[in-house]
Amino acid sequence: MSLKNISSSTKAAILLVFVAPAIELFGNTPPIIFFQPLVFFVFLLIYGTIALLIREISIKWKLGLFGLIILGIAYGIFNEGIVAKTLLFAEHVPIPTYDHYGIFFGINFAWFSYITFFHSLHSVIFPILLVYFLFPTVSQTRWVGGKKLALLSGLGLLAGVGLFTNKDSYHADPIYLGVFALMIGALVLLAYFLPKTLQIREEGEFRWKSWIMGVVTFPLYLGMFVISNQKLPLLLYSLYFIVSLFGVYYLLKKLKMYDVTSFLLFGMGSFMFLGFLAIPGFLGRRLIDGVVVILIFEIILTVLLFKIRRRKSTMSSFNKK
């Protein structure tokens, strides 16, 4: 079967499954490990199939931006609570500033607030929007049938539960599997009942300020790291987090940056800044292959950035005629 015989919907679904795990290369997993066949397959299951499930749910329920963000946070709980179990870490948290900070009932809630929102944007929303841009004609249609979706996402969920029960890594109390499952269920219900506002549909115009917003707002995370590193009162951390969220939301809404192109540019700016932040970490661990992969990603994103600009300029000129 040639690529020409594969429908655009199928191509879009396959691309999303393969694009979603890319965030693991930005500092978490060295390429030499990431591209091992078994490891890569597991990443496709726990990232790709669940991102596809969230995308299909968002289309079926006609969710707006807020609903999609909430489902993304639910995915963050699945990834970091069930798969990696880092939400239960008191120490050796992936970002060490969160060690022994904001822990209640055995859950690291300070780390929870950062990493679940991070996953919502970088593991779910931005990959979906990238595929929307590349396949605009099928961006608002279902890509996968119900049975296939149930099989794929079921495998992803089973893989997650299997990793949670794996005693070779961090041994977690089974009760937390139920706690995280309840949290995810509550967020899914919240997403369903939220107002279907700020629908991400139209492609929109190319605006550099959208990309700049992604670059500029990413350092807001650094403020969270400073507060957690200094072990300042959790109330101060919470206020900073909430004010930052509402500040970014206010700017996005004021600048009307909730179309596909604007939000994609926002995500690309954030990803490119994140990539440069990851380079010192790879150099410190002498993982040159990680640096090379990040630089390749930066080049790809730069090429895509100017491709989007050129495409929008061509469309604008055509419309004027």
N, C-alpha and C positions, 0 to 999 in steps of 0.2 A: 504493500500500500504506500503510495507516494504522499508527500505532505499536501499536495493539491487536493487530495481526496478526503483530507481530514477537515472537519467543519471548524469554523472560527471559534465556536463555543468550546470545542474540545481542546483546541490549541491554547485558548485562554486559560482553561482549567489546568492544563498540564504546566503551563508557564508559571501560574501562581503557586502550584505545589513545589516547583523547583526554586522560585525566587524567595519565598517566605523564609527558608532556613538561612539565607545569606547573612543575617544579622549575627550568626554565630562566629563568622569570620572576623568581626570587628572587635577583636580582643579576647574573646572567650575561648575559642578552640583553634589551635594551630592548624594550618592547612594540611599538614602531613597526617593529622588525625582525622580532620573533617572529611577528607576525601577517601578514607578507608571505606570499602564497599558497605560493610555492615553498619558502620557509624553513620555514613551518609544516608543509608536506607532508613535508619531510625529517625534521623533528622527530618527526612521527608514525611514520615508518619506523624511525628509530634508537632511539627511546624506546618508543613504543607497541607496535609489533609484537614487539619483543624481550621486553618485559614480559609480553605475552600468551603468548609461547613459554615463558618461565620458569614462568608460572602453570600452563600446561597440563602441562608436564613435572613440576611439583611434585605435581599431582593424579595423574598416571599412575604416578609412582614412590612416591606416598604419603609425601612428604618431611615431616619435622618442621621446627621452627623453624631448627635449625642448618643443615639442607640448603638451606633457602630462603635463608638468609643467605649461604651459600657460592655459590649460583648468582647472588645479587645482586652479590657481589664479582667474580665472573666477568664480569657485565655492566659493572661499573665499569671493568674492564680494557678491554673492548670500547669503551666510551664515551670514556675518557680516553687509552687507549693507541692505539687504531686510528682512531677517529673524530676526536677533537680533538688527539691526539698530545702532550698536555701531560705525560705520563709521561716523555717524552724531553727536556723542557725543563730546561736548566740555569739559565736566567733567564727573566724575563717569565712566571713561573708565575702562574696566576690568583690565588693568594694569595702575595704577594711574599715573605713570611717564609721560603718554601721555596726561594727562589733560592739556587743554589750550596750546597745542603745535602742530605746523604744520597745522593749520586750514586755509583752503582757500575755499571760496564759500560754506561755511557750511559743508565741508567734512574734516575730520581729516586725512590728507594725510600721516602724520608720522605713525600713528597707522595703516593706510591702508597698507603701505609698509611692515610692519612687519606681521600683522595678515593674510593677503591674501597669502603671501608666506608660512607662517606657515601651513595654511589649505591645501595648495597645496601638501605639503609633508606629513603631519600627518593625514589628513582626506581623501586624495585621493590616492596618489602614494604608500605610505607604505602599506595601507590595500590591494590595488590591488596586489602588489608584494608578500605579504604574501599568498594570495589565489593562485597566480601563482605557488608559491613554493609547496603548498599543493596539487595542481591539475595541475602538469606540462603538462599532456597529452592534456589538453584543453586550455592551456594558450594563444594560438594564434588562437582560433576559437571563433565564436559568441556563446554566452550563452543563449540569449533570443531573441525570434522572434520580429519582428518590432511592431506588435500590442500590445503585452504584454509590451514591453519596453515603448511604447508611453503612455500606461495606467499608468504604475508604475511611470515613471518620470513625467507625467502630474499631478498625484496626489501630488508628491513631490513639484513641482513648484507651484501648487495651494495652498498647505499648506504654502509655503513661502510667497506668496502674501497675504494670509489671515492673517498671523502674522504681516506683514508690516502694514496692514490697521487696526490692532487691537489697539484701542485707550486706552485700559487698561494699556498698557506699554507706552513706549516713543512715543509721537505723532509726526510723521514725515510728512513734506510737501509732498503731492503726487507727486510733480515734480521730487523728488529724485528717485522714483520708475522707472520713465522713464530714468533718468540719469544712474542709475545702470544697467538697461536693455541694454542701448546703449553700456556701457562699456563692459558688458558681451558679447554682439554680436560682438563687435570689436575684443575682445580677441579670440573668437571662429574662426572668419575669419583669424586672425593672425596664430592661430594654424594650420589651414588647409593649409595655403600657406607657412609655414615654411619648410625648407629643412628636409626631412625625415631621418635625421642623428641620430646616437647613438641609434639604435634600441635596446630595452631591450628584448632580447629573450633567449639567452643561460643561463643555470643555473649558470655556472661558478664554481670556486673553493672556498673553505672555506679559508678565510684569516682574521686573528685576526685584522689586521690593518684596515680592512673595518669597523669593529665594533668600534674600537678605534677612527676612524675618526668621527663617529657619536657622540661619547661621547665628543671628543675634540672640534668639531665645534659648538656644541649646545651653549657653553658659549659665542660664538660670539654675540648671542642675548643679553647677559648681557651688552655688550658694548653699544648697542642701548638704553637699559634702562637707563644706566648712562648718556648718552648724552641727552636723552629726559628729564630725571629728573633734570638735571642742566640747562635745557632750553638754551643749546648752539645753535649757529646759525644752521638753518635747512640745510644750505649748507654742514656744517661739518657732520651732521647726514646722509645726502644723500651720501656724499663721502664715509663714513664709510660703509654704506649699500652696495654700489656698489663694493667697493674694497673687502669686505667680500664675496660677491657672486662670483666674478671672482676668488678670491683666492680658494674657495671651488671647483669651477668648474675646475680650473687648476689642483688641486690635484686629483680630481676624474678622470679626463682624463689622467693625467700622470700615475696614478696607475691603469688605465684601470678598474675602479670600476663602470661600467655601465651595468654589467650583472645582472641577477635577484638576485643571491646569494649575490654578493657584495653590491648592493644597498639595499637589504633587511637587511643585517647585519648593514649597515650604519644607516638605519632607526631604527633598534632595539636598537642600542647604543644611539641614540637620544631620543627614547621613555623611555629607562631605566633611563637616566639622568633626563629627564623631570619628571618622576615619583617621584624620590627622591626630586626634587625641590618642588613638590606639597605637600609633607608630612607636612612641617612646616605650610603651609597655613591651612590645615585641623586641625592640632593640635591647631593652634591659634583660630580657630572657634569651637573647641571642638567637631569636627566631627570624632569620632573614627571609625565609619563605613567607612568613606572615606579613612582613613589610612589603614584599613584592606583590602579594595578593591585594593588600590595601591600596597600593599605588595603581594597580590595574583597575580596581574598582573606581578610584578617583578619576582615572582617565575615561572609563566608560561613562560615569555620571557626567563628566564635563562634556563629552561628545553628545550625550543625550540632551543635556541642557541646551546646547546650541542647536541641536536638531529640533527641539521643541520651539525654540525661538524662530528658526527658519521656517518651520511649518506654519506657525502662527502668522508670521509676516507675509507668507505666500497667500494664506487664506484671507488676510486683511486686505491685501492688494486686489485679490480676486473679487471680494465683496464690494470694493469701491468702484470697480468697473461695472 
